Structure formats: C-alpha cells, structure tokens
Amino acid sequence: MATSVVAQNIDLKKLKAHFLQNAPTCVHNAEGMLHYPYAVPTYDVKPGADDRAKVPERSLTGHYLQMYDWDSCFFSQVSGRFGFPDLSRSVVANFLSLKHDDGYVPRTVSPERIWDSGDLCKPFLCQTLQRWWKSTPTKPVPAEFITDLDCYFKYAIRTRRHSSGLFHWRNVLESGVDDNLTLLRPMEAAVNENRDIGRFPDGELLAADYNGYMVAEFSAFSDICHSAGKKDLALEYQTLAQQVKLLIEDRLWDDLTSSYCNLDPKENKLVQLRCWTNLVPVLLGIARPDRTEKAIENNILNEKEFLRPCGLSSVSASETLYNQAMRGLYGRVVVSNWQGPMWILPNALAVRCLLRENRQSDASEIARRVAATVLNGIEKTGTTFENYDAETGHPLWAPQFMSWNALILEMIDLLE
C-alpha cells in the first residue's frame, strides 16, 4: 500500500479529547414522543428546534436535529466510552415504541414530529441490540422487543422484498446514501434524460447494501431469539439469513468490478458502478472468502479505485461521475454528497473488515489517513463534518456532525 500524503504524526490524544468532550452533547433525555434517552447526529444543538419548519435545518445549515436510524445505532455502539453504556437499548426502545400495528417503524423522529414519512427504519436495530446484550449479558433482551422486531421484519418482508427473495429500498433517500449513483443508475448524467423524480429506479433495484444488512440483521435476531429460548423463531430467521446470503452470491456478484452490484430485476442486469454500498456484504463479513479477498485487493486497497489520500472514497475514483462537491443532487433535492467524498462510516466498517481478515497493517493505514484528515479539519475549523474531500481532506458539509463519526474512537484504539 502506498503512503498517503496526509500527515504521518497525529496527535491522537487531541483527536480523542474532541470526541469525548462533544459526543455526550448528542445525547438527550426523554421528551415528547421519545420516551427514552436518544441521540441526534449534530452535537451541541437543541433537538426538534425545526419541528414546525417547512424546510429542516439539515437542508439549510447541515444541522441534524432529529433521531435517525443508522446514525443513532452506530453512535450508540461506542457510547459506553463516553458515559452512556445503555444508550443502544434506549435507541432500539424508542424506535420500537413508534411501531405501527402493521410493523412499520419510521426512520427519522424528533420529539414532536415524524420526518421522512413512509421511509422504513433501516435494519440495524438487532445488530445494535445484540452488541448491547453481549456487553451486558446480565441484562436480558425484553420479551416485547422480540415480538416487536418480528412484526417489523414481517413488514419489511411484505413491502421491501421482491419475488426473487432479494430486497429493495423504497427510494434512495430511505437507503440513507442520499444520492447513491448505483440507485439512480445514474439518470442525472444525461441532459434532459429525466425531469420527473418519480421515474428514478431506486425503488426497484435489488440493492447489495440492503440485502447485506438484512443478512446481518436476521442473523443477529436469530441469536437474540435463541438466547431468549425462542428456538422456532431463531431457526426461522437463521433460515432467512441463509436464503438471502445465497441469493446475494448467486445474483449480485460481479466479476468485472470485483464487487456485489445492485440488480435491475426487470432487465436482469447488474448496475456495474463502483460505490461503497456494493461492498457491504464484504464489510459485514457475510461474503464468500474468495470474493472478500478480491474485493479487498481490487477495490478497498486499490489506489485507482477507493483508497484515496484521505481514506476510502464513497465512490471509486475510476468512475466518470466521481466528484468532491460539497453537496449532491437527487432530482431537484439538495442532499449530502456520497458520490466521492470520504465518510467515516464506510471507513470504520472497512477497518473492522480488515481486522477480521487479519490485515492489521492495512486497517491501521486506513485508520491513520482518516484520523489525520479529521484532526486537520478540527485544527482548521474547530469542528467535525459529515464528509471530507477524499483527495485533499477539506471539510465539506454539515459542521458539528458527530453521529457515526464517533466510530473513529475504534480507529484511535487501533493506532494507539
């Protein structure tokens, strides 16, 4: 692996101090419809201050004042490091308390308002709950959680599962990767190609990331059910996990890109565009060993693809539409840019993956690039951001962003 252009010497103590000082201000006491302690992605803000606004603060200033699904789940995975060891349980409890009778669980909530209506909570509740339970084995998972999670999964199976057995997002915004080119496919590239947001194929494509998440989530739920003595339910979800895992290997692997790809079921064609979401089965450890090795060598550690001076890019540098714009577009909606910039989440997942594959030096190098980039940003601006220029490290959008950025604490552990 070639050496990065970012600084070799990193003041890890200073970097850690920034996160340990500011992360606790993301956690708030129960209020309104949130009956348990909860977390918002932006630190040192008032949650729900934009509840009556037509346009949320996230679109104006980049401040996220709501509780988001995967943001709070990943944040809570390391919250014990800064004084909130049971936040994971509270996060799951808040989302499940908002479950509709049919199993629908919203993905974006503030004390007085449900945002992004119709979008389903992403499948991270069980993985988050499993981590909490294993860290505190004397505290059993509540029986009502199991009943509610089963209902939630049944809703996802009814509404997000294609006849092939693979899953699709409702839309690209539900996926959380707001302008994911592999879901836009990418129709915005052609002038006058598409003026109608409803024509985007994002609700049809069978997505590599969603299916990878579901395998991990079904497996985690099976583990939880087994621990609670619900053997039949455990077997049901372990079987589901195995079925989806086999379908991912059979239908979504692409030799050309050495990655998994989204599938258009109408045309039976893969969307051969390199985005970090295609690597999710590898990052979560559910891919075949030989394909894991290919994806790591040809994508994750390839400086012509994802490995950039400041960490892993969100889209491969070899793609024509690779860019480092501060913000991207989904139709006419301005959103965060996942079309090139470095985000801490996929980098943290990649570090976990490389450590799992016994590639500590490679994991350390990615961690070092990310840590140096984030610390440089703090020294220049005084804060952290949602994403960074993968080439220069320049902070891009959403100041005071914490969320899954807190996972950098795992990288600091590795570098220390």
C-alpha positions in Angstrom: 0.0 0.0 0.0 1.4 3.4 -1.0 1.9 6.1 1.6 -0.7 8.8 1.9 0.1 12.5 1.6 -1.6 13.3 4.9 0.5 13.9 8.0 2.3 11.0 9.4 2.3 12.3 13.0 -1.2 12.5 14.5 -2.0 13.9 17.9 -4.3 11.1 18.9 -4.8 12.4 22.4 -6.1 15.7 21.0 -8.4 13.9 18.5 -9.8 11.6 21.1 -10.4 14.5 23.5 -12.5 16.3 20.9 -14.8 13.3 20.5 -15.1 12.5 24.2 -15.9 16.1 25.0 -18.5 16.7 22.3 -20.2 13.3 21.8 -22.1 13.4 25.1 -23.9 16.6 24.0 -25.6 14.5 21.2 -27.5 12.5 23.9 -30.7 13.9 25.3 -33.2 13.0 27.9 -36.6 11.5 27.0 -39.1 14.1 25.8 -42.3 14.2 23.6 -42.8 11.0 21.7 -39.3 9.8 22.5 -39.8 8.0 25.8 -36.2 7.0 26.4 -32.8 8.8 26.1 -32.0 9.4 22.5 -29.2 10.8 20.3 -29.1 13.2 17.4 -26.3 13.4 14.8 -25.2 17.0 15.5 -23.6 17.9 18.7 -24.4 20.9 20.9 -27.8 21.7 19.4 -31.4 21.7 20.5 -33.3 18.6 19.1 -36.5 19.3 17.3 -36.0 23.1 17.0 -37.1 22.8 13.4 -40.2 20.6 14.1 -42.6 23.3 12.8 -40.4 24.4 9.8 -41.2 23.5 6.2 -37.5 23.0 5.5 -35.4 21.2 8.0 -32.2 22.6 9.4 -30.3 19.7 7.7 -31.0 21.3 4.4 -30.1 24.8 5.4 -27.2 24.6 7.8 -26.4 21.0 7.9 -27.5 20.6 11.5 -29.4 17.4 12.1 -31.9 17.9 14.9 -33.7 14.5 14.6 -33.0 11.0 15.8 -32.0 9.0 12.7 -32.0 5.2 12.4 -28.5 4.1 11.5 -26.9 7.3 12.8 -28.1 6.6 16.4 -27.4 2.9 16.1 -23.8 3.3 15.1 -23.3 6.1 17.6 -24.7 4.1 20.4 -22.2 1.2 19.6 -19.4 3.3 21.1 -21.5 5.4 23.5 -20.3 3.4 26.5 -16.9 5.1 26.0 -18.3 8.5 27.0 -20.7 7.6 29.7 -23.8 6.0 28.1 -23.5 2.2 28.2 -27.2 1.5 27.8 -27.9 4.0 25.0 -28.2 1.2 22.5 -31.1 -0.3 24.4 -32.8 3.1 24.6 -32.3 3.8 20.9 -34.0 0.5 20.0 -36.7 1.1 22.5 -37.5 4.5 21.1 -37.9 3.2 17.5 -40.0 0.2 18.5 -42.2 2.3 20.7 -43.2 4.2 17.4 -44.0 0.9 15.6 -47.4 0.9 13.8 -49.7 -2.1 14.2 -48.7 -3.4 10.8 -45.0 -3.3 11.7 -43.9 -0.1 10.1 -41.2 1.8 12.0 -40.2 5.3 10.9 -36.6 6.1 10.3 -36.4 9.8 11.3 -38.0 11.1 14.5 -37.8 14.2 16.7 -39.7 14.9 20.0 -42.8 16.3 18.3 -42.7 15.1 14.7 -42.1 12.1 12.4 -40.0 13.1 9.4 -39.4 11.3 6.1 -42.9 9.7 6.3 -43.1 6.3 4.6 -39.4 5.6 4.8 -38.8 2.5 6.9 -36.2 2.3 9.7 -33.1 0.7 8.3 -32.2 -2.8 9.5 -29.7 -2.1 12.3 -31.8 -2.4 15.4 -30.9 -6.1 16.1 -27.2 -5.7 15.4 -27.2 -2.8 17.8 -29.2 -4.6 20.4 -27.0 -7.7 20.0 -23.9 -5.7 20.8 -25.5 -4.2 23.9 -26.7 -7.5 25.1 -23.3 -9.2 24.7 -21.6 -6.4 26.5 -24.1 -6.6 29.4 -25.1 -10.3 29.5 -26.8 -9.9 32.8 -29.5 -7.7 31.2 -31.7 -9.9 29.0 -33.4 -8.5 25.9 -37.0 -7.6 26.8 -39.6 -10.1 25.5 -41.6 -7.3 24.0 -38.6 -6.3 21.9 -38.6 -9.7 20.3 -42.3 -9.5 19.5 -42.0 -6.0 18.0 -38.9 -6.8 16.0 -40.6 -9.9 14.5 -43.5 -7.7 13.5 -41.1 -5.1 12.0 -39.3 -7.7 9.9 -42.6 -9.1 8.7 -43.5 -5.6 7.4 -40.1 -5.4 5.6 -40.7 -8.8 4.0 -44.1 -7.8 2.8 -43.2 -4.4 1.5 -39.5 -4.4 0.6 -38.9 -8.0 -0.7 -39.0 -8.8 -4.4 -40.5 -12.0 -5.7 -36.9 -13.2 -6.2 -36.3 -13.2 -2.5 -34.0 -10.1 -2.6 -34.8 -6.8 -1.0 -35.1 -3.2 -2.4 -35.3 0.2 -0.8 -38.4 2.3 -1.1 -36.3 5.1 -2.6 -32.7 6.3 -2.5 -33.4 8.6 0.5 -34.6 5.6 2.6 -31.3 4.0 2.0 -29.5 6.8 3.8 -27.0 7.2 1.0 -29.0 10.1 -0.4 -27.6 10.4 -3.9 -26.2 6.9 -4.4 -25.4 6.6 -8.1 -26.0 2.9 -8.1 -29.6 3.5 -7.2 -30.1 6.5 -9.5 -28.4 4.4 -12.2 -27.3 7.3 -12.9 -30.1 9.0 -14.8 -28.9 12.5 -13.9 -25.9 12.2 -16.1 -27.8 12.7 -19.3 -29.2 16.2 -20.1 -33.0 16.2 -20.2 -33.0 12.5 -19.5 -35.3 12.7 -16.6 -37.3 15.6 -15.2 -39.5 13.5 -13.1 -38.2 12.3 -9.7 -40.8 9.5 -9.8 -39.0 7.9 -12.7 -35.8 7.1 -10.8 -35.5 3.3 -10.5 -34.4 3.4 -6.9 -37.5 1.7 -5.6 -37.0 -1.2 -8.0 -33.3 -2.1 -7.9 -32.4 -5.1 -5.6 -29.7 -3.5 -3.5 -26.4 -5.1 -2.4 -26.3 -3.0 0.8 -29.9 -3.6 1.9 -29.6 -7.3 1.4 -26.2 -7.4 3.2 -27.8 -5.5 6.1 -30.7 -7.9 6.2 -28.5 -11.0 6.4 -26.6 -9.5 9.3 -29.9 -8.3 10.9 -31.6 -11.7 10.5 -28.6 -13.4 12.0 -28.5 -11.1 14.9 -32.2 -11.5 15.6 -31.8 -15.3 15.4 -29.1 -15.1 18.0 -31.2 -12.9 20.3 -34.2 -15.3 19.9 -32.1 -18.3 20.7 -30.8 -16.6 23.9 -34.4 -16.0 24.9 -35.3 -19.6 24.4 -37.4 -18.9 21.3 -35.9 -21.7 19.2 -38.5 -21.8 16.5 -38.2 -18.1 15.8 -34.4 -18.3 15.9 -34.5 -21.1 13.3 -36.9 -19.1 11.1 -34.6 -16.1 10.9 -31.4 -18.0 10.6 -33.0 -19.8 7.6 -34.0 -16.4 6.2 -30.4 -15.1 6.7 -29.0 -18.1 4.8 -31.5 -17.8 2.0 -30.7 -14.1 1.3 -27.0 -14.8 1.7 -27.1 -17.4 -1.0 -29.1 -15.1 -3.3 -26.6 -12.3 -2.8 -23.8 -14.7 -4.0 -25.9 -16.1 -6.8 -27.4 -12.9 -8.2 -25.4 -9.9 -7.2 -21.7 -10.7 -7.5 -19.9 -9.1 -10.5 -16.5 -10.3 -11.7 -15.9 -7.2 -13.7 -15.9 -4.8 -10.7 -14.9 -7.5 -8.1 -17.8 -6.4 -6.0 -21.5 -7.0 -5.5 -23.8 -4.8 -7.5 -27.4 -3.7 -7.5 -29.7 -5.7 -9.8 -32.4 -4.4 -12.1 -34.9 -7.3 -12.0 -36.8 -6.1 -15.0 -33.8 -6.3 -17.3 -31.9 -8.8 -15.2 -28.8 -6.6 -15.4 -26.3 -5.5 -12.8 -25.6 -1.8 -12.2 -21.8 -2.0 -12.8 -20.8 1.1 -11.0 -18.3 1.1 -8.1 -19.9 2.6 -4.9 -19.0 1.7 -1.3 -22.5 0.3 -0.8 -21.7 -2.6 -3.1 -19.0 -3.7 -0.7 -21.4 -4.1 2.2 -21.5 -7.9 2.1 -17.7 -7.9 2.3 -17.6 -5.2 5.1 -20.1 -7.1 7.2 -18.3 -10.4 6.8 -21.0 -12.3 5.0 -19.4 -12.7 1.6 -17.5 -15.7 0.3 -13.9 -15.8 1.4 -12.5 -15.7 -2.2 -14.8 -12.8 -3.1 -13.9 -11.0 0.0 -10.2 -11.2 -0.9 -10.9 -10.0 -4.5 -13.0 -7.1 -3.2 -10.3 -6.0 -0.7 -7.4 -6.2 -3.2 -9.2 -4.8 -6.2 -11.3 -2.2 -4.5 -10.7 -1.3 -0.9 -6.9 -1.3 -1.1 -6.6 -0.2 -4.7 -5.5 3.4 -5.1 -7.1 3.5 -8.6 -10.4 2.7 -7.0 -11.4 3.5 -3.4 -8.2 4.1 -1.5 -7.5 7.8 -1.6 -5.1 10.1 0.2 -7.6 10.9 3.0 -9.2 7.5 3.4 -11.7 5.4 1.4 -13.9 7.4 -1.0 -17.6 6.8 -1.2 -17.4 6.1 -4.9 -14.4 4.8 -6.8 -12.1 7.4 -8.3 -12.2 5.4 -11.6 -15.9 6.3 -12.1 -16.7 9.1 -14.6 -19.1 10.8 -12.1 -16.7 10.7 -9.2 -16.7 14.1 -7.6 -15.9 16.0 -4.4 -18.7 18.5 -4.4 -19.9 19.9 -1.1 -23.4 18.7 -1.7 -25.0 16.4 -4.3 -28.4 16.3 -6.1 -31.2 13.8 -6.0 -33.6 15.0 -8.7 -34.1 18.6 -7.6 -33.5 18.0 -3.9 -30.1 19.1 -2.5 -28.7 16.4 -0.2 -25.4 15.2 1.3 -22.9 14.0 -1.3 -22.0 10.3 -1.3 -20.5 10.5 -4.9 -16.9 10.6 -3.9 -16.2 12.3 -0.5 -14.7 10.4 2.4 -17.3 9.4 5.1 -16.2 7.9 8.3 -18.9 5.2 8.4 -17.7 3.1 5.4 -14.1 3.6 6.5 -14.9 2.4 10.0 -16.7 -0.7 8.6 -13.7 -1.3 6.3 -11.3 -1.2 9.3 -13.5 -3.7 11.1 -13.4 -5.9 8.0 -9.7 -5.8 7.6 -9.1 -6.6 11.2 -11.5 -9.5 10.9 -9.4 -10.7 7.9 -6.2 -10.4 9.9 -4.9 -7.4 7.9 -3.9 -5.2 10.8 -1.4 -3.1 8.9 -3.9 -2.3 6.1 -6.5 -1.4 8.7 -4.1 0.8 10.5 -3.2 2.7 7.4 -6.8 3.5 6.5 -7.4 4.5 10.2 -4.3 6.7 10.0 -5.5 8.5 6.9 -9.0 9.1 8.3 -7.7 10.2 11.7 -5.2 12.7 10.2 -7.9 14.1 7.9 -10.4 14.6 10.7 -7.8 16.1 13.1 -6.6 18.5 10.3 -10.3 19.6 9.9 -10.7 20.2 13.6 -7.5 22.3 13.8 -8.6 24.4 10.8 -12.3 24.8 11.7 -12.7 23.8 15.3 -15.3 21.1 14.5 -16.0 17.8 12.7 -18.0 17.4 9.5 -20.2 14.8 7.8 -17.8 14.3 5.0 -14.4 15.3 3.7 -12.7 15.7 0.3 -11.1 12.3 -0.3 -8.2 13.9 -2.2 -7.4 17.0 -0.1 -9.1 16.4 3.3 -11.0 19.7 3.0 -14.2 19.6 5.3 -17.3 19.7 3.1 -20.8 19.7 4.6 -22.6 19.5 8.0 -20.5 21.1 10.7 -20.7 19.8 14.3 -21.5 16.4 12.8 -21.0 13.5 15.3 -23.2 10.5 14.6 -21.2 7.6 13.4 -18.1 9.8 13.3 -17.7 8.6 16.9 -16.6 5.3 15.5 -13.2 7.0 15.0 -12.7 6.1 18.6 -12.2 2.5 17.4 -9.6 3.7 14.9 -7.8 5.6 17.6 -7.6 2.4 19.7 -6.0 0.7 16.8 -3.5 3.4 16.2 -2.6 3.7 19.8 
